[in-house]
């Protein structure tokens, strides 16, 4: 058997440098295009509000907290910053998700394959 030595060192380094350059260019384009905001940020914000309200609704034995969510507490929570980073992406979508979750409606993204 003969030992395979692989590509010459010069070609290997050139290919590695090219791959690094392409990767850097793609990352730079992504950062410049979206400025730190993911392209699916609206979906993230909606689901964040939906999940929070659905959890509150699930643990609300008396129904009082669910009623307060539906009468304006979702918007108040968003104003107070209780939605976190997800609400910062798209505050209106976060509140819409919160209201849907509190009302018991299915998520608007349920079953969506992208």
Backbone as JSON Lines, residues from 0, in Angstrom:
{"i":0,"aa":"X","n":[0.83,-1.18,0.0],"ca":[0.0,0.0,0.0],"c":[0.87,1.24,0.0]}
{"i":1,"aa":"X","n":[0.34,2.22,-0.66],"ca":[1.07,3.47,-0.75],"c":[0.33,4.53,0.07]}
{"i":2,"aa":"X","n":[1.05,5.33,0.77],"ca":[0.46,6.36,1.62],"c":[0.06,7.55,0.77]}
{"i":3,"aa":"X","n":[-1.2,8.01,0.97],"ca":[-1.68,9.2,0.25],"c":[-1.3,10.43,1.04]}
{"i":4,"aa":"X","n":[-0.67,11.36,0.41],"ca":[-0.16,12.54,1.11],"c":[-1.11,13.72,1.06]}
{"i":5,"aa":"X","n":[-2.16,13.66,0.26],"ca":[-3.09,14.78,0.18],"c":[-2.61,15.84,-0.8]}
{"i":6,"aa":"X","n":[-3.33,16.94,-0.83],"ca":[-2.95,18.01,-1.77],"c":[-1.66,18.69,-1.32]}
{"i":7,"aa":"X","n":[-1.0,19.32,-2.24],"ca":[0.2,20.07,-1.86],"c":[-0.15,21.15,-0.83]}
{"i":8,"aa":"X","n":[0.79,21.46,0.02],"ca":[0.56,22.39,1.11],"c":[0.1,23.76,0.6]}
{"i":9,"aa":"X","n":[0.64,24.23,-0.5],"ca":[0.27,25.53,-1.06],"c":[-1.2,25.57,-1.49]}
{"i":10,"aa":"X","n":[-1.65,24.5,-2.16],"ca":[-3.06,24.45,-2.58],"c":[-3.98,24.37,-1.36]}
{"i":11,"aa":"X","n":[-3.58,23.61,-0.37],"ca":[-4.4,23.47,0.83],"c":[-4.57,24.81,1.53]}
{"i":12,"aa":"X","n":[-3.49,25.54,1.69],"ca":[-3.55,26.85,2.36],"c":[-4.37,27.83,1.53]}
{"i":13,"aa":"X","n":[-4.23,27.79,0.2],"ca":[-5.01,28.67,-0.67],"c":[-6.5,28.36,-0.57]}
{"i":14,"aa":"X","n":[-6.87,27.11,-0.54],"ca":[-8.28,26.72,-0.41],"c":[-8.82,27.11,0.96]}
{"i":15,"aa":"X","n":[-8.04,26.92,2.0],"ca":[-8.45,27.28,3.35],"c":[-8.66,28.79,3.46]}
{"i":16,"aa":"X","n":[-7.75,29.58,2.89],"ca":[-7.87,31.04,2.91],"c":[-9.09,31.5,2.11]}
{"i":17,"aa":"X","n":[-9.36,30.86,0.99],"ca":[-10.53,31.21,0.19],"c":[-11.82,30.91,0.95]}
{"i":18,"aa":"X","n":[-11.88,29.76,1.58],"ca":[-13.06,29.39,2.37],"c":[-13.27,30.37,3.52]}
{"i":19,"aa":"X","n":[-12.21,30.77,4.19],"ca":[-12.32,31.74,5.29],"c":[-12.79,33.09,4.77]}
{"i":20,"aa":"X","n":[-12.3,33.5,3.61],"ca":[-12.69,34.77,3.01],"c":[-14.17,34.76,2.62]}
{"i":21,"aa":"X","n":[-14.63,33.67,2.04],"ca":[-16.04,33.55,1.66],"c":[-16.93,33.55,2.9]}
{"i":22,"aa":"X","n":[-16.52,32.82,3.92],"ca":[-17.29,32.8,5.17],"c":[-17.38,34.18,5.82]}
{"i":23,"aa":"X","n":[-16.29,34.91,5.81],"ca":[-16.28,36.26,6.36],"c":[-17.19,37.18,5.55]}
{"i":24,"aa":"X","n":[-17.15,37.05,4.23],"ca":[-18.0,37.89,3.37],"c":[-19.48,37.6,3.62]}
{"i":25,"aa":"X","n":[-19.84,36.34,3.76],"ca":[-21.24,35.97,4.01],"c":[-21.69,36.52,5.37]}
{"i":26,"aa":"X","n":[-20.85,36.38,6.38],"ca":[-21.19,36.91,7.7],"c":[-21.33,38.43,7.66]}
{"i":27,"aa":"X","n":[-20.43,39.09,6.97],"ca":[-20.47,40.55,6.86],"c":[-21.76,41.0,6.17]}
{"i":28,"aa":"X","n":[-22.13,40.31,5.1],"ca":[-23.36,40.65,4.38],"c":[-24.58,40.45,5.3]}
{"i":29,"aa":"X","n":[-24.61,39.35,6.02],"ca":[-25.74,39.09,6.91],"c":[-25.88,40.14,7.99]}
{"i":30,"aa":"X","n":[-24.77,40.54,8.57],"ca":[-24.8,41.56,9.61],"c":[-25.22,42.91,9.03]}
{"i":31,"aa":"X","n":[-24.7,43.24,7.86],"ca":[-25.05,44.52,7.23],"c":[-26.52,44.54,6.8]}
{"i":32,"aa":"X","n":[-27.01,43.43,6.32],"ca":[-28.39,43.36,5.82],"c":[-29.41,43.41,6.94]}
{"i":33,"aa":"X","n":[-29.19,42.66,8.01],"ca":[-30.18,42.55,9.07],"c":[-29.82,43.34,10.32]}
{"i":34,"aa":"X","n":[-28.63,43.87,10.41],"ca":[-28.19,44.72,11.51],"c":[-28.47,44.1,12.88]}
{"i":35,"aa":"X","n":[-28.14,42.85,13.04],"ca":[-28.32,42.19,14.32],"c":[-29.74,41.7,14.56]}
{"i":36,"aa":"X","n":[-30.66,41.97,13.66],"ca":[-32.05,41.53,13.81],"c":[-32.26,40.36,12.86]}
{"i":37,"aa":"X","n":[-32.62,39.2,13.37],"ca":[-32.8,38.05,12.48],"c":[-33.94,38.29,11.5]}
{"i":38,"aa":"X","n":[-33.88,37.7,10.31],"ca":[-34.93,37.94,9.31],"c":[-36.29,37.42,9.74]}
{"i":39,"aa":"X","n":[-36.36,36.53,10.67],"ca":[-37.63,35.98,11.15],"c":[-38.0,36.58,12.52]}
{"i":40,"aa":"X","n":[-37.56,37.8,12.8],"ca":[-37.76,38.43,14.1],"c":[-39.23,38.61,14.45]}
{"i":41,"aa":"X","n":[-40.07,38.87,13.47],"ca":[-41.5,39.04,13.75],"c":[-42.09,37.74,14.27]}
{"i":42,"aa":"X","n":[-41.71,36.62,13.69],"ca":[-42.19,35.32,14.18],"c":[-41.68,35.04,15.59]}
{"i":43,"aa":"X","n":[-40.44,35.4,15.85],"ca":[-39.87,35.19,17.18],"c":[-40.63,36.01,18.22]}
{"i":44,"aa":"X","n":[-40.92,37.27,17.89],"ca":[-41.65,38.13,18.82],"c":[-43.06,37.59,19.07]}
{"i":45,"aa":"X","n":[-43.74,37.2,18.01],"ca":[-45.11,36.68,18.16],"c":[-45.12,35.43,19.04]}
{"i":46,"aa":"X","n":[-44.24,34.5,18.76],"ca":[-44.21,33.25,19.53],"c":[-43.81,33.5,20.99]}
{"i":47,"aa":"X","n":[-42.92,34.48,21.22],"ca":[-42.55,34.8,22.59],"c":[-43.75,35.26,23.4]}
{"i":48,"aa":"X","n":[-44.55,36.15,22.83],"ca":[-45.77,36.61,23.51],"c":[-46.79,35.51,23.66]}
{"i":49,"aa":"X","n":[-46.92,34.69,22.62],"ca":[-47.9,33.6,22.65],"c":[-47.57,32.59,23.75]}
{"i":50,"aa":"X","n":[-46.31,32.19,23.82],"ca":[-45.91,31.17,24.8],"c":[-46.09,31.7,26.22]}
{"i":51,"aa":"X","n":[-45.7,32.95,26.46],"ca":[-45.84,33.52,27.8],"c":[-47.31,33.55,28.21]}
{"i":52,"aa":"X","n":[-48.19,34.03,27.35],"ca":[-49.62,34.11,27.68],"c":[-50.24,32.72,27.83]}
{"i":53,"aa":"X","n":[-49.82,31.78,27.0],"ca":[-50.36,30.42,27.1],"c":[-49.96,29.77,28.43]}
{"i":54,"aa":"X","n":[-48.75,30.06,28.88],"ca":[-48.32,29.53,30.19],"c":[-49.12,30.17,31.32]}
{"i":55,"aa":"X","n":[-49.29,31.48,31.24],"ca":[-50.08,32.16,32.27],"c":[-51.5,31.61,32.28]}
{"i":56,"aa":"X","n":[-52.08,31.44,31.11],"ca":[-53.44,30.9,31.01],"c":[-53.53,29.48,31.58]}
{"i":57,"aa":"X","n":[-52.51,28.68,31.32],"ca":[-52.51,27.31,31.82],"c":[-52.44,27.2,33.33]}
{"i":58,"aa":"X","n":[-51.75,28.14,33.96],"ca":[-51.61,28.1,35.42],"c":[-52.64,28.95,36.15]}
{"i":59,"aa":"X","n":[-53.47,29.67,35.42],"ca":[-54.48,30.55,36.03],"c":[-55.71,29.75,36.4]}
{"i":60,"aa":"X","n":[-55.87,29.48,37.68],"ca":[-56.97,28.64,38.15],"c":[-58.29,29.43,38.16]}
{"i":61,"aa":"X","n":[-58.23,30.67,38.57],"ca":[-59.46,31.46,38.72],"c":[-59.89,32.14,37.42]}
{"i":62,"aa":"X","n":[-58.98,32.33,36.49],"ca":[-59.3,33.02,35.24],"c":[-59.13,34.52,35.33]}
{"i":63,"aa":"X","n":[-58.77,35.01,36.5],"ca":[-58.61,36.45,36.71],"c":[-57.42,37.01,35.92]}
{"i":64,"aa":"X","n":[-56.32,36.31,35.98],"ca":[-55.13,36.79,35.27],"c":[-55.32,36.75,33.75]}
{"i":65,"aa":"X","n":[-56.03,35.74,33.26],"ca":[-56.31,35.65,31.83],"c":[-57.17,36.82,31.38]}
{"i":66,"aa":"X","n":[-58.19,37.17,32.16],"ca":[-59.02,38.32,31.83],"c":[-58.21,39.61,31.81]}
{"i":67,"aa":"X","n":[-57.29,39.74,32.77],"ca":[-56.47,40.97,32.8],"c":[-55.52,41.03,31.6]}
{"i":68,"aa":"X","n":[-55.02,39.87,31.14],"ca":[-54.2,39.86,29.93],"c":[-54.99,40.38,28.73]}
{"i":69,"aa":"X","n":[-56.22,39.94,28.63],"ca":[-57.06,40.33,27.5],"c":[-57.51,41.79,27.56]}
{"i":70,"aa":"X","n":[-57.53,42.37,28.75],"ca":[-58.0,43.75,28.89],"c":[-56.86,44.76,28.94]}
{"i":71,"aa":"X","n":[-55.67,44.37,28.52],"ca":[-54.6,45.36,28.4],"c":[-53.31,45.03,29.11]}
{"i":72,"aa":"X","n":[-53.26,43.96,29.86],"ca":[-52.02,43.63,30.57],"c":[-50.91,43.2,29.61]}
{"i":73,"aa":"X","n":[-51.28,42.63,28.46],"ca":[-50.24,42.24,27.48],"c":[-49.46,43.47,27.02]}
{"i":74,"aa":"X","n":[-50.19,44.53,26.67],"ca":[-49.52,45.76,26.23],"c":[-48.74,46.39,27.37]}
{"i":75,"aa":"X","n":[-49.28,46.32,28.57],"ca":[-48.58,46.88,29.74],"c":[-47.3,46.1,30.03]}
{"i":76,"aa":"X","n":[-47.35,44.77,29.91],"ca":[-46.16,43.95,30.13],"c":[-45.09,44.3,29.11]}
{"i":77,"aa":"X","n":[-45.5,44.52,27.87],"ca":[-44.54,44.88,26.83],"c":[-43.92,46.25,27.12]}
{"i":78,"aa":"X","n":[-44.73,47.21,27.56],"ca":[-44.22,48.54,27.89],"c":[-43.23,48.5,29.05]}
{"i":79,"aa":"X","n":[-43.48,47.62,30.0],"ca":[-42.6,47.5,31.17],"c":[-41.34,46.68,30.89]}
{"i":80,"aa":"X","n":[-41.25,46.11,29.69],"ca":[-40.06,45.34,29.32],"c":[-40.09,43.9,29.76]}
{"i":81,"aa":"X","n":[-41.26,43.39,30.13],"ca":[-41.36,42.01,30.6],"c":[-41.3,41.0,29.47]}
{"i":82,"aa":"X","n":[-41.35,41.47,28.23],"ca":[-41.26,40.57,27.09],"c":[-39.84,40.21,26.73]}
{"i":83,"aa":"X","n":[-38.89,40.95,27.27],"ca":[-37.48,40.65,27.03],"c":[-37.03,41.0,25.62]}
{"i":84,"aa":"X","n":[-35.97,40.34,25.18],"ca":[-35.39,40.61,23.87],"c":[-36.33,40.25,22.73]}
{"i":85,"aa":"X","n":[-37.16,39.27,22.95],"ca":[-38.08,38.86,21.89],"c":[-39.08,39.95,21.57]}
{"i":86,"aa":"X","n":[-39.58,40.63,22.6],"ca":[-40.53,41.71,22.38],"c":[-39.86,42.91,21.72]}
{"i":87,"aa":"X","n":[-38.57,43.07,21.92],"ca":[-37.86,44.21,21.34],"c":[-37.78,44.1,19.82]}
{"i":88,"aa":"X","n":[-37.81,42.9,19.26],"ca":[-37.73,42.73,17.81],"c":[-38.94,43.36,17.13]}
{"i":89,"aa":"X","n":[-40.14,43.09,17.64],"ca":[-41.37,43.62,17.06],"c":[-42.43,43.67,18.16]}
{"i":90,"aa":"X","n":[-42.53,44.8,18.86],"ca":[-43.45,44.89,20.01],"c":[-44.91,44.6,19.65]}
{"i":91,"aa":"X","n":[-45.37,45.05,18.5],"ca":[-46.76,44.82,18.12],"c":[-47.04,43.33,17.91]}
{"i":92,"aa":"X","n":[-46.1,42.61,17.31],"ca":[-46.27,41.17,17.11],"c":[-46.25,40.44,18.45]}
{"i":93,"aa":"X","n":[-45.43,40.91,19.39],"ca":[-45.38,40.28,20.71],"c":[-46.73,40.43,21.41]}
{"i":94,"aa":"X","n":[-47.31,41.63,21.36],"ca":[-48.61,41.86,21.99],"c":[-49.69,41.02,21.3]}
{"i":95,"aa":"X","n":[-49.65,40.94,19.96],"ca":[-50.63,40.12,19.23],"c":[-50.52,38.65,19.64]}
{"i":96,"aa":"X","n":[-49.3,38.15,19.79],"ca":[-49.11,36.77,20.23],"c":[-49.6,36.56,21.65]}
{"i":97,"aa":"X","n":[-49.36,37.55,22.5],"ca":[-49.83,37.47,23.88],"c":[-51.35,37.41,23.93]}
{"i":98,"aa":"X","n":[-52.0,38.25,23.14],"ca":[-53.47,38.25,23.12],"c":[-54.03,36.94,22.57]}
{"i":99,"aa":"X","n":[-53.39,36.4,21.53],"ca":[-53.84,35.11,20.99],"c":[-53.66,33.99,22.01]}
{"i":100,"aa":"X","n":[-52.53,33.98,22.7],"ca":[-52.29,32.96,23.71],"c":[-53.24,33.07,24.88]}
{"i":101,"aa":"X","n":[-53.54,34.31,25.29],"ca":[-54.46,34.51,26.41],"c":[-55.89,34.13,26.03]}
{"i":102,"aa":"X","n":[-56.25,34.34,24.78],"ca":[-57.6,34.02,24.33],"c":[-57.78,32.53,24.04]}
{"i":103,"aa":"X","n":[-56.68,31.78,24.0],"ca":[-56.76,30.35,23.74],"c":[-56.82,30.01,22.26]}
{"i":104,"aa":"X","n":[-56.57,30.98,21.41],"ca":[-56.55,30.72,19.97],"c":[-55.26,29.99,19.6]}
{"i":105,"aa":"X","n":[-55.29,29.22,18.52],"ca":[-54.04,28.57,18.09],"c":[-53.07,29.62,17.54]}
{"i":106,"aa":"X","n":[-51.8,29.32,17.64],"ca":[-50.77,30.21,17.13],"c":[-50.94,30.41,15.64]}
{"i":107,"aa":"X","n":[-50.71,31.64,15.16],"ca":[-50.85,31.89,13.72],"c":[-49.78,31.16,12.92]}
{"i":108,"aa":"X","n":[-48.7,30.74,13.59],"ca":[-47.62,30.04,12.91],"c":[-47.72,28.52,13.05]}
{"i":109,"aa":"X","n":[-48.76,28.05,13.7],"ca":[-48.87,26.62,13.94],"c":[-49.04,25.88,12.62]}
{"i":110,"aa":"X","n":[-48.18,24.91,12.4],"ca":[-48.26,24.09,11.2],"c":[-47.58,24.72,10.01]}
{"i":111,"aa":"X","n":[-46.96,25.88,10.21],"ca":[-46.29,26.56,9.1],"c":[-44.89,26.0,8.93]}
{"i":112,"aa":"X","n":[-44.6,25.57,7.72],"ca":[-43.25,25.09,7.41],"c":[-42.63,26.11,6.48]}
{"i":113,"aa":"X","n":[-41.46,26.61,6.85],"ca":[-40.81,27.63,6.02],"c":[-39.55,27.12,5.46]}
